[in-house]
Amino acid sequence: MRLLIIDDNPQDRELIKRAIGKIFSEVSYVEVIHRQSFEEALQPLDYQIVFTDYQLKWSNGIEVLKAIRARSSLLPVIMVTDTGSEEIAAEAMKQGLTDYVLKTHLSRLPLAIKECLERVQLQKERQELQAQILQAQKLESLGMLVSGIAHDFNNLLAAISGFAELGMREAAHTTSQTHEFFAHIHQRAEQGTRMTRQLLAFARGTSIEPTYLNVNEQITARLDFLQTLLGASIQLDFAADPAVGAIYADATQWEQVLVNLCLNARDAMPMGGSLKLLTRQVEMAQGSQHVQPYLLPGSYVMVQVKDTGIGMDEQVQARLFEPFFTTKEVGQGTGLGLAMVYGIVKQHHGTIQVQSQPGQGTTFSLYLPAAEHRPESVEDQVSHQEVTRVGEGETILLVEDDPDIQLMMTMVLQDAGYTLIVARDGEEGVALFETHSSSIALVIADIMMPKMKGRQFQEHVRRLRPDIKVLVVSGYQEIDLKRRDLLEARSTFLQKPFDLDELVAKVRELLNLGA
């Protein structure tokens, strides 16, 4: 504990130190006896408590208090004085004095010290709580903003991805590069879809969808994309341990971890450099958890991201995973990337270590529990089981206000063998349903439609036909729609953007129910 005593009487200073010694054994003192030493003592103002007399040869306790309060509103200041004036005490309290003790009653000083330290702790906890509330409000506001933007963005991606997939089908049997061009468009649209869902997962707290992942294959499949993100001035290397096990993780969130760590490394190497990705199998035995003591014993997959960038000092590392903390200039960083990484790793029961020094680069080491189940390879995941795609002439009412998505879904479902009735808004959809209700086997509808919202539309068609099957497609996430009571309980949900095969399979699945 470091204390500042401002008193030009040496005997009184000793009495004060003796009283303090009754409750604290390890204390260092800075003693002020004139103005110059006072001004020096204010730089820096790193004390736990300040004790000041009122009557000083070079000033008075009120002026001392004002000088301290101009620099710190929380630092406890106790006036220890012979002056028993109520007016002076009242004025000092107005200026932010913590307590007032007469030198003739120094026996009360230990109690005053304890009380002011308790008040400081309460003030600190209150400030931390207020900061947490403000942080929660920021995240809630961010979630609302991201949710709205993601809805519109997902609609754009649905059209881009859908038409790219149609283009791939048309060009599949040609010898030109057209198929490859459409494939690149589709791949980028999928990346945009994953990034949008990752933002929503962070901002809105959506649940993860874990699966068994082969880490080496996941990284290898994304090396070209990561190199594009890093740019030509940064060399990317990957050292894979062939014996590394699988992890049970959300594939979308895992990619976000990898992308954010690589982007962080890129920003730390403005003049270029090298980035090395490394995987290792690590065994944690009982009592030998050298990484983090609270890690359970067992097998872990270590993924390391090591750059040759500018590095970080200890102060930056201490706040590295705080949301909205960034060392970048205003407008050049959100401060969310590493906070997302930390949250995702913890959500997957892992841990993350950082090693860095200024000028010597940074190494992030992720430890994720190894999974016993053998994961499917990337090829196995791509070549999913073929589903029945041929309709039997059933009539489907499609209610979609976006003309591109409407056209794309109409083409796909007609090609699959279905008869389509198309509406541009909720009111038109209701009118068409009333006219053709007996022949309609399935209704596909958006949520946010002109003239009538999706929930009202769902309830209206079910009043006409309680047995009608309804597939809701939306750029909003299902969890958001349920929170806002926009999704009727009996309706099935499909998130935009979706794979065309997924759409056809979902339609066939619903039509087969109860058939």
N, C-alpha and C positions, 0 to 999 in steps of 0.2 A: 504494500500500500504506500502510495506517495501523497504526502500532505504538504500544503503550503501554509506557513504561519507568518502573518503580517503584524508585527508588533516590535516597536523600537525599544522595549524594556527587556533586557536579557533574563532578569529574574522571572518575569511573567511568562516568557517563552518556555522556560524550564518547567514552571508549574503546569503549563498547558500540556507539555510533552509527558510529564509524569502522569497526568490524568488520562491521557490517551493510552499510555503504556499499561494501564490497568485492564484494557480490553483487547489491545492489539500488541503482539510481540514483534512482528516483522514490519517495521515502518521506516521509511526514509523521509527526511524532512528537507524542505527548501525554506529558508528563513529570510524574510525581507525586513530591512531596517531603514532603507531610504528609497527615494523615488527611482533612482537608476536601477537598483536591484529589483524593484517592483516591475518596472517595464521589461527587464530581462526575464523575470519569472513568468510573464504572460506569454512568452514565446518558447515552446508551445504550452498551451494550458492543459497539460495532461496530469491532473491531480484528481484524487478521489474526493477530497474535501478541502475547502479553504477556511482558515480561521483568521479573523481580522479584529484588531482593536478599533475603537471609535476615535479616540484621541491619539493622533499621530503628529509628530513634529513637522512633517512635510505634507500632510493631507488629513483626511478624516475617513471614517469607515463608509459613509454614504458614497463618497466619490470613488473609493476603492470598489464598492459593490457595483456601481454603475459601469466602471471599466470592465469588470468581470462579466456582467450581464450582457454587455455589448458583444462579447465573444462567445458566451455560452449561457443558454437559458436553463440548463439542467444541472450544472455543477453546483453541489451543495455549498453554501456559504454560511458559516456560523459566526456571529459577532460575539466576541468574548471581551468584555469591557468593564471598567469601573463606573461608567456613566449609566446611572439608573433612570434616565429620562424616558417617560412614556411617549413623549412626542418624537424623540429620536427613534425609539423602537418601532413606533407606528409608521414613520416615514421609511425606515429601512425595510419593513415588511411590504410596503407598497412597491418598493424598488426590486423586490424579489428575494429578500433575505430568507434563508431557510429556518434559522432559529437564533435566539438571543439569550446569552448566558452571562450572568454577572460573575466577575472574577471572585467576588466574595462567596459565590455558591458554585465553585468548580466541581463539587461532588455531583452536580447535575449534568456535567459535560458528557460523561460516557453514555448516559441515557439519551441525550440530545443527538449524539453521534449515531447511535443505533437507529433512532427514529428517522433521522434524515437519510440514512442509507436505505432503510426500508421504503421511504417515500420515493427515492431515486429508482429503486428496483420496480416499484409499482408504476412509476412514470414510464420507465423503459418498456415494461410489459404492455402498458396501454398503447404506447407508440407502435410496438411490434404488432399488436392486435389491429390497430388502425391501418397499418401498412398491409396486413393480410386482407382486411376488408376491402381496401382500395385495390389490391391485386385481384381479388375475386371479382370485383366490379369491372375491372379492366378486361379480365378473361371472359366475363359474361357479355360485355359489350362486343368484344372481339368475336365471340361465338355467334352472336346475332348478325354481325356484319358478314362474317365468313359464310354463314348459312345462306344468307340472301344472295351473295355473290356466287356461291357454289351452285345454287339452283340454276341460275342463268348460264353459268359456265358449263354445267353438266348437259344442259339442253344443246349447247353448241357442240360439245364433244359427242353427244349421241348422234347428231347428224353427220359430223365428220367421220366418226368411227364406222357408222352404218354404211354410208356411201363408199367409204374406202373398202369395206368388206365386200360390198356388191361389185366394186371394180375388180377386186382380186378374183372373185368368182368368174366374172366375164373374161378376164385375161388369163385365167389359169391354163388354158390349152393353147395359148399363142406363143410364138417364139420371140416376141419383142420383150423389152424391159418394162412394159407397162405394169405387169403383175408386181414386179419388184418396187416400182414407184408407189403403187397403192399400198404395198406391205409396209413401206417406211411411214406413210401417212398414218396407217392403222396403228403402228407401233408407237408413234409419238402421241396419238390420241389416247392410247392406253396408259402411257406415262402421265399424261395430264390428268387422266381419271384417278390414278393412284395418288398423285400429289394432292388433288382436291380432297380425296377421302382422308388423307393423312392430316391435312389442315383441320378438317371437321373432327377427326378423332381427337386431336389435341384441344381444339377450342370447345367442343361439345361433350367430350368424354364418352365417345361411342365405344362399344365393346369390341374386343379383338376377335379375330377368326383364325386361331392357330392351326397350323398343319405341320407335318414333318418336312423339314427343309434340309437339303444337302448344302451346307454353307459354301463349300468350294465351287459347286456348280452354280449357285446363286450369284456369287461374285464374278465368276468367269463369264456368265451370260450377260453381265452388265459392264464389263471392262470397256467396251467401245463407247458406251454411253457416258461412263465416268470420265474417260479421256476427253470426250467432247466438252464436258463441263469444265474440266481442268484447263483446257487450252494447250496450245502447242509448246508453250514455254515450260511446262511441267511434265517431267517424265514419270509415268505410272508403271510400277512393277508389282507383281503379285507372286508371293512365295507360298504355295499351298502345301499343307501337310496332307499327303494322300490317305493317312490313317485317321484323319479327323472325323468325328462322329456327326450325327445329325442333331439339330435343335428343333424344339417344338415351339414354333413362333408364327406370328402373323406375317405373311409374306410382304404385304404392303408396308407395314410398319418397319419391317427389317430393311427394306429398300430405302425407306426414309432415313433410318439411322446411317446407313452407308453413304447416302447422298449428302446428308448434312455434315458428316465428318469430313468428307472430301471437299465440300464447299468451304468449310472452315479452314482446311489446310490450304486451299487455293488462295483464300484471302490473306493468309499468313505468309504467302510467297509472292508478293507483287512483282518481283524481279525474276520470277521463275525459280525452279528448283526440282526436287524429286519427292515423290510420294510412294511409300511402300506399304502394300497391304500384305498381311501375314496371318496364317491360321495355324493353330497348334492345339493338340489334345493335352489337357492338363488334369492331373489327378490330385484331388484334395483329400488327404487322409485326416483322420481324427487328430486334432492337436497340431496340425501342420498347415493350417490355412494361412499361408504367407501373404496372400493378397488382401483378404478382408477377414477378420476373425469370425464374423457372424455367418460366413458362407457355410452351408451344410457340406459335410464330407461327401465326396462323389466325383464323378467325371464332369469336366467342363470343357466347352469349346472356347478357346481364346481367339479373338479376332483383333488384330493390332493395326492401327493406322498411324504411320510415322512420317512426319514431314521434316523438311530442312528449312523451315520458316523462321520468323523473327522470335518465336518463343514467347513465354509469359513469365511475369514475376509472381511472387506468392500472393500479392494482393489481388491480382486479376484471377488467379486460380481459385481463390477462396470464394469468388462470386460467379464463377464460370457458368454454373448451371442455373442461375437465377433467371426466371422469365423477364424479358425486356432489358436485361443487362447486356450492354454491348460496348466495345471499345472503338467502334467505327463512328465516323462522323454522322451527323443528323441526316436522315434520308438514305443512308447506305446500309443499314442493318436494322432488323426488327428486334434482335435479342431473343428470338424464340427457338432458333435452330438447335442449340445445344441443350436447352431446356426440354425440347421434344425428345432428343436423344436420351437424356437422363430418365425422363418419365417412361419411355418405352422400354428401356433396359430394366428398370425396376419392376415394371408391370410384368415382365417375363422372368422375374425372380433371378435376375443377374445383377452384376455390379460393373462399374466402370472406374478405371484408374487413369490418372493424368500425370505424366512426367514432363516437365518443361523447365527451361531456364532461358532468360533473355539471350537472344543471339544463337541459341543452340537447338532450335526446333522444338517440336512437341510430339509426344507419343500418347495416343489414347489406346488403352487396353480394355477390351470388353470381355467379360467372362459370363457365358450363358450355359445353363445346365444342359448337358448332353442328353439326347433322347435315345432310348433303347430301340425303338421301332426303326426299321430300315425305311428311309424316305423314298418316294418315287423319284426317278431321275427327271431332269427337265423335259426330256423327250416323252416320258410317260405322262407327265402333267399336260403336255400339249396335246398328245394323241388321246384325248378323253373318249369315253365310250360313245358310240354313235347312237343318236336318239331318233325316234320315229318322227319324220318331218312331213309326211304326206297327210294332208287333211282329207276329209271325206265330204267336202262340199258344205260344211257347216257355215252358218252365217254369223259374222262377228261385227258388232257395232264398235267402231273406233272413234273416240272423241278426243281430238288433239288439236290445239290451236296453232302450234308451230308448223308451218307448211312443209318445211324440209323433213321434219321427223314424221309428219303425217304421210308424205309421199314415200319415204323410205320404208315405213312399217307396212303400208299398203302393198308395195311391190313385193316385199318379203313374204307376207302372209298369203297373197294371191298366188305367188310362185309355189307356196307350200300346199296349195289346194283348197284354200278357204274363200268364201264369198264375203266381200267387205262392203259395209255401209259406213260412210264417213261423215262425221260432223265436225264443225269448226269451233263450237263452243257448247256450254252446258245446256242452254235453252234449245238449241238445234238438236242436240243429242237426245233430250227428253222427248221432243216432238217426233223424231225418227223412231225412238223406242216405242212410243205409244202406237205408232202406225204399224210397226213390224214386230211387236213384242212376241207374238206366237212363234216366229221363225228364228229369232235371235238366240243363239246358243251361248254366246259369251259377250261380255261388254269389256272393252279396254278403254280406260279413261285416265287423263291427266288429273292432277289435283288442282293446280292453279290455272283456272280457265276463265275466259271472259263470260260475263253475264250470270254465271252460276258456278260456285265453287264445287270442288270434287265431292266433299262430304254431303252437301245437299243433293247433288246428282245421284250419288250412290243410294241415299235414302229414298229418293223419289222413284228410281227404277225398281227398288225392292218393294215399295208399296204396291207397284203394279204387278210385279212378279217376285214373290219372296224367294223362289228357288233359283233365281238367275245368278250365274257365276260372274264375278267382277274381278278384273285384274287392273290394279292401280299402278301406273307408271309415273315416276316423278323424279325431278332433279334433286329434290330434298331427300334427306335420309329418313328411313323409316322411323327412327327414334324421335326425330324432330316432329314428324307428322303425328305420332302418338302423343307427344307432349302437348301438342296444340289441338288435339282431339279432331284431327282432319281425316283420320283413317278409320273407316267403318270396320267393326270387329270381324265381320265375315268376309271382308275383301282380302284378296291376295296382293302382295306388293312386289314390284320389280323396280330396282334402282336404275335410273339413267346415269350414264350411258350403259348399254347392255350389249353383249355379243348377240348377233342375229340368231345363231344356233340356240342360244339361251332363251331368247324370246319364243322361238318356234317350239322348243321343248316345254317351256312353261305353259304355253297355250294348249299343247297336246295333253299335258298332265292335267290341267283343269277340266278339259273336255272329257277326259277319261274317267274323272271322278263321278261316281254314281251311275256310270253308263252301263 
